[in-house]
Amino acid sequence: MKRKLRINGHSHLLPYPEEIPDFMREKEIFWVDEDRKYMLQKNWSRPVTDSSFFLSEKLEWMDKYNIDHAVVLNLSQLYGNGLRLEEMKKALRFQNDFNARIQYDHPSKFTCGFVVHPGFVRGALWEIERCVEELGLQLLCLPTHYMDTIGTWRCIFDEENEPIFDLASKYNLAVEIHPYDGEKFILLENTAWRFHLIWMLAQCADAYHFLTLNGYADKYPHMRTCFAHGGQLAQINLGRRIQGFDGRPDLFEGMVHPRKSVGHKNIFFDTLVHDTGSLKLLVENQGAEQILMGLDDPYPLGEMESAPQSSYPGKILDLAKERDILTEDECDAIWEDNVIKWLCGDDEKAKQKLIDRILK
């Protein structure tokens, strides 16, 4: 019988301090202190809360929890918003080259994403071509929101970005939508971690709103989009959006009904919703086949081993089985089949190639 794989579809990895180029520290774009205690940017720092932020320790952590493979997203701090053009290009290229090296050096353990800045569409298209054609990457990481060239904040699923989605569909790319930078355009004081606990989820819901209204899941049939953190507020918000669309059709001329995208085979959500009530709603709304494993390790809001949170990697699926929200087979698919389907789509050769390199 074929061994069931455990693939984590939402993971992060920090470069070791010495791997980060000097210009990143000099320009205060992003760096890690020599003691590996903090990640830093200009006027910002965040503690490194687990040693598995780094490669060797990540591999040990994966081994400890029987995680066969991890999808490594870009670091949210490296979306490049607000940077000067040349600095942004160099910073994003560093991230993409770092992720490509990790995947190249450890093909059985990691599938890595690459990032582009949608505010500069032509440059973004060139970087997509480079990352796919030269670096062999197949996962495009995009922020829910970004700053355009005149300093206006926009949703990623703006019509101006259609050339990016067109190329993503041409290359059969998986796309990850992840929130960040809310405190830069939501005019509230940054206290009690509100931007991570509340507004990140609202950012995901906003991006999902426009993906569905623009009908992009059908318009770009070979692009498969996954929303971080279960697109949690998008699930509870579905009825309100449907009523709004039906009640004020004058505001949605030429747009697609929200119902059309519910459970769509090209729209995925990870499991990182923190409680079985939310997971049950996600399953009921979208279907278990559109859900993939996401641990968001090693961040403290990820599904990490933690006594105060009484948590461990995979806990939410164990609870979901206990409470008859998901079957054993559905949980196995969330760990393996659904992640592979998101990454590879209907390309059977790509699926087998991915499985082969994991099992090598």
N, C-alpha and C positions, 0 to 999 in steps of 0.2 A: 504493500500500500504506500502511495506517495506521502512523504512527510509533509505535514502542514507547516507552512512558513509563517513566521511572525514578522511582519514588515511595519515599521513605524513610519507613517506618512507625513509626520510634522516634527522635524527635529532641527536643532541649531548647533553650530560649531564655531567657536572662537579661534582665530589664529593665535599661536603663541606670540608673546610680546615681540620677540626678535624677528618674527615673520612679517610684521607690519612695516611698510616702508617709512623712511624718515619723514617724507613730506606729509604723511597723514598726521603725525604728531606735531610737526612744525606749523602746519596750517590749522591745527586743532580740529581736524575732521573726525578722527577716531583713533584710539589706541588703547592698549592694555598696559597697566603698570608692571614693572619688572617682577614684583612679588606675586603677580597674578591674582591680586585681590580686588581690583576694580577695572571696569571698562570705562573709558572716558571720552568726552567730547568737550568742546568749548562750553564753559559754564554748566557742565553736566557730568555726573558720574553715577555709576550704579555698581553695587557689589557683585562680585563673581560668587554666586551662592552655592555652586557645586563644582567639584573638580572635573566633572564630565563635560564641562564647557570645552575642554581641550581634547585633542585627538586620542592620545594613548589612554587617557582616563575614560574617554567616551567608549572606546573599544572594550575596556574592562567592564564598564557599566552594562553595555549591551550583552556581553557574555554572561554576566551575573543574572540578568533577567531574561535570558533566552530570546533575545531580539536578534533575528537573523540579518536584518537589513534596515537601513534608515534613509529616509528622504531628507536631505539637508537643504533647508531653505536659505536664502540670503539673510544677512543680519539686517533687522529693521532700521538700524542706525545708518545703514548705507543705501538708503533710497536716493540720497543726493539732493533733497529739497533745500533750496536756499543757497546752494553752493554756486560759485562762479563756474562758468561752463567748463573750462579746462580742468579745474579741480574736480568737478563732478565726474567728468569722463575718466580721469585717472583713478579716482576712488572706486568707481563702479567696475572698471577694468581689473583693478586689484582684486576685488571681491570675486569676480567671475573667474579669473585665472586661479585664485586660491581654491575655489570650489571645484574647478576642473581638475586640478592636481590631486585633490582629495579623492575624487571619483576614479581618476586614472591609477593612483597608487593603491587604492583599496576597492576594486570593482565589486568584490563579493559583499562588501559591507555598506557601501554608500551609493546612492543616486543623488546627484547634487543639482541645485537650481542655479539660474543666472538671472541678473536683474538689469533692466534698462530704465531710462528716465523718459516718461511719455511726453514731457514738456518739449522735447526735441525729437520729433517723430522720425525725421530722416536719419539722424544719428542712432536712434533706437533700432531702426530696421537694419542698419549696418552691423550693429552689435549683435542682434539676433542671428544674422547670417554667420558672423564670426563664431559665435558660441555653438551654433548647430553644426556648421560645416567644418570648422577647424578644431573645436574643443569637444565635439561629440556629446553636447548637453541637450536634454530633451524636455526640461522643465523651466518654464518662464515664470519668474516671481515678479508680481506687480503689487504696488500699494493700492489700498482702497481709494486714496486721494493723493493728489500731487500738486505742486505749485507750477503754474505755467510761466512762460517767459516774461509776462508783465506782472507777476506776483500775485495772480489770482489763484485761489485754491479750487480745484475741479475734481469731479468724480472720475475714476479710471475709465468707466464705461461711457465716456463722452464720445460723440460721433467723430471728433477730430482724431481719435485714436483707432479708427477702423482699419487703417493700413497695418497697424500692429496686429490686430486680430486676424486680418486676412492672411498675413504671413505666418502667424501661429497655426492657422488652419492648414495652410499649404504644407507646413513642416510636421503636421500631426502632433503638435505640442500639448503637453499638460500645462495648465496655468494655475498658479497659486495666488489667491487674493488675500492679502494680509494687511491689517490696520496698523497705523503708527502716526505720529506727528499731530495727533488731535489737539494737543495743547497749543500748537502754533496757529490754529485757525478757529478753535472754539473758545470764545472769550470768557473763560472762567478761570479762577485761581486754581493752580495745580496742587490740590490738597487731598489727603485721604485716598491717594492712588486712584482718583476718580476716572482718569483717562484710560487706565488699564481695566478697571472693573466695570465701568459703565459705557464710556464713549467709544472704546474700541469695538464693542459689540454693535453700537449704533452705526459706526462707520461701515462695518460689514453689511448691516441691513440696508444702508443707503446704496452701497455698491450693488447688492443683489437686486434692489429696486430697479436700477437702471439697466442692468444686464437683462432682466426679464422684460421691461418695457420696450427695450430696443430689439428684443427677439434674437439676441446674438447667439443663443444656444442652437438655433436652427440656421441662422444666417451663416455661421462659421461651423459647419458640421464636424470638422476634424479637430476642433479645439475643445478641450474638456477642462472646465473650470472648477476648482475646489475652493471653498470658503473656509478660512481658518476659524477655529473656536465654534464650530458647528453652525456658523451664521446665526448665532443663538437668538438675537432679537428679531431676525428675519422670520423665524418660525412662529413666534407669538404674535407677530405683526401681520401675518398673512391675511387674516380676515378683514382687518382695517383697510389694507391696500386694495383688496377686492371690492369692498363696499365703496371706497373712495373712487375707484375706477368706474364702477357702475353708476354711482350717484352724481359724479361731475364729469361726464364724458367730454365736456368742452375743454377740460384741462389736459386731455390725453389724446388729442387728435393725431392720427397716424401711428399711435403706439399700440403695442401688443398687450392683450389682457394678461394680468398676472397669473391666472389659472393655467395658461398654456405652458408655463415653465415648471409647474409643480411636479416633482418626480421625474424631471427630464433626464434622459440617459447621459447627457453631457454636463450635468451640474452635480457636483459632489460637495459633501460637508464632512469635516472630521468629527471625531467623537468627543472633543474636548469641551464639554458643556458642564462638567463638574457634578451633576446630579441626575438621577434616573428619571425624575419628572421631566426635565428638559430633553433627555435622550428619548424618552417615550414619545414626546411631541414631534421630535425630529423624525423618528421612525414612522409615525402615523402620517406626517405631512409628506415626506419625500420618499419613503420606502427604504428598507434596510440595505438594498443593493446600491443605493447612492451614498452610503456612509462608509468612510474609511478610517482606519486607526490613526489617531493623532495624539501624541504624548506631550508635544511642545516642550520636550526636555532640552536643557536642564533648568529652565526657568522655574521660579517658585510657583507660578500659576500653571505649570505643567503637571502632568500626572507622574509625580516623583515619589520615591519612598520617603515618608514623612510621618513621624509619630504624632505631632500636633494635628496634622490633617488626616490622620489614620488612612494614609494612602499608599499606593504602590502602582507601578506600571501595569495597566490592564485591569485595574480594580473596577472601573465603571462597567466593563463588559461582564465581569463576574457577577456584579450586582444585578445587571440587566437579565442575566440568565436565571438567577435566583427568583426574580420578580416576574418572570414570564414575559418580559418585554422583547427579548430576542432568544432565538433557539441557539443550540450549540453550533449548528451549521451556519447560521447567519453570522455568529461571532467569528467563526473560522474565516468566512468570506470577508468580513471587515478587516481582519488581520492580513489577508493575502489577496484573494481574487479582486476585491474592489479597488485596492491600491494599484494593482497591476493594470486593471481596466482603466483607471484614471491616467496612469502614466503612458499606456500604450494604445488605448482605444481598441479598435477592431483589428489592429495589425498583429496577426497571429505570430508572424516571424519575430516581431519586436518583443512580444510576450515571452516567447520561448527563449530568446536571447537573454532577456532579463533574468528569467528563472535559472538558466544555465550558469550565468555569472554569479548568482547568489549561492548556488549549490556547489560551485567549484571548490 
